[in-house]
Amino acid sequence: MGKAEKTFESALKRLEDIVRLLEESTTTLDESLKLFEEGKSLIDFCLKKIETAEQKMKVLSTPDER
């Protein structure tokens, strides 16, 4: 993804690009495997971001016990 900071939105956009490339069936087997591996890594990144956001929401929505 380059040197720019990876965000959930940029990872999701790249995943959409990868899906489109794989659906077009114009890539070689080796290219397809590399795209698949990149996609898997991006999915893991996105899932981690979602889990972190869910945990923050739980903490923020828990009433203060004072």
VEXKE-693360 format. One record per residue (C-alpha): residue number from 0; residue in one letter; chain; x, y, z. Coordinates in nm, 2 decimals, m for minus. Layout:
[NUM,'a','A',[X,Y,Z]]
...
REM end
This chain:
[0,'m','A',[0.00,0.00,0.00]]
[1,'g','A',[0.30,0.23,m0.01]]
[2,'k','A',[0.44,0.46,0.25]]
[3,'a','A',[0.11,0.65,0.32]]
[4,'e','A',[m0.06,0.56,0.64]]
[5,'k','A',[m0.30,0.27,0.59]]
[6,'t','A',[m0.66,0.35,0.70]]
[7,'f','A',[m0.97,0.13,0.71]]
[8,'e','A',[m1.11,0.32,0.41]]
[9,'s','A',[m0.79,0.29,0.20]]
[10,'a','A',[m0.77,m0.08,0.28]]
[11,'l','A',[m1.13,m0.13,0.19]]
[12,'k','A',[m1.08,0.06,m0.14]]
[13,'r','A',[m0.78,m0.16,m0.22]]
[14,'l','A',[m0.98,m0.47,m0.14]]
[15,'e','A',[m1.25,m0.35,m0.39]]
[16,'d','A',[m0.98,m0.31,m0.65]]
[17,'i','A',[m0.84,m0.65,m0.59]]
[18,'v','A',[m1.18,m0.81,m0.62]]
[19,'r','A',[m1.24,m0.63,m0.95]]
[20,'l','A',[m0.90,m0.74,m1.08]]
[21,'l','A',[m0.96,m1.10,m0.98]]
[22,'e','A',[m1.31,m1.10,m1.13]]
[23,'e','A',[m1.18,m0.97,m1.46]]
[24,'s','A',[m0.97,m1.29,m1.49]]
[25,'t','A',[m0.69,m1.10,m1.68]]
[26,'t','A',[m0.42,m1.17,m1.43]]
[27,'t','A',[m0.18,m1.46,m1.44]]
[28,'l','A',[m0.19,m1.73,m1.17]]
[29,'d','A',[0.11,m1.59,m0.99]]
[30,'e','A',[m0.04,m1.24,m1.00]]
[31,'s','A',[m0.37,m1.37,m0.88]]
[32,'l','A',[m0.20,m1.55,m0.58]]
[33,'k','A',[m0.02,m1.23,m0.49]]
[34,'l','A',[m0.34,m1.03,m0.51]]
[35,'f','A',[m0.52,m1.30,m0.30]]
[36,'e','A',[m0.24,m1.28,m0.03]]
[37,'e','A',[m0.26,m0.90,m0.03]]
[38,'g','A',[m0.64,m0.92,0.01]]
[39,'k','A',[m0.61,m1.16,0.30]]
[40,'s','A',[m0.37,m0.92,0.47]]
[41,'l','A',[m0.61,m0.63,0.41]]
[42,'i','A',[m0.91,m0.83,0.55]]
[43,'d','A',[m0.71,m0.91,0.86]]
[44,'f','A',[m0.62,m0.54,0.90]]
[45,'c','A',[m0.99,m0.43,0.85]]
[46,'l','A',[m1.12,m0.69,1.10]]
[47,'k','A',[m0.87,m0.57,1.36]]
[48,'k','A',[m0.98,m0.21,1.30]]
[49,'i','A',[m1.34,m0.31,1.34]]
[50,'e','A',[m1.27,m0.51,1.66]]
[51,'t','A',[m1.08,m0.21,1.81]]
[52,'a','A',[m1.37,0.03,1.72]]
[53,'e','A',[m1.62,m0.21,1.88]]
[54,'q','A',[m1.42,m0.23,2.20]]
[55,'k','A',[m1.40,0.15,2.21]]
[56,'m','A',[m1.77,0.18,2.16]]
[57,'k','A',[m1.84,m0.06,2.45]]
[58,'v','A',[m1.61,0.14,2.68]]
[59,'l','A',[m1.78,0.46,2.58]]
[60,'s','A',[m2.13,0.33,2.61]]
[61,'t','A',[m2.07,0.19,2.96]]
[62,'p','A',[m2.21,0.41,3.23]]
[63,'d','A',[m1.97,0.57,3.47]]
[64,'e','A',[m1.99,0.41,3.81]]
[65,'r','A',[m1.94,0.70,4.05]]
REM end
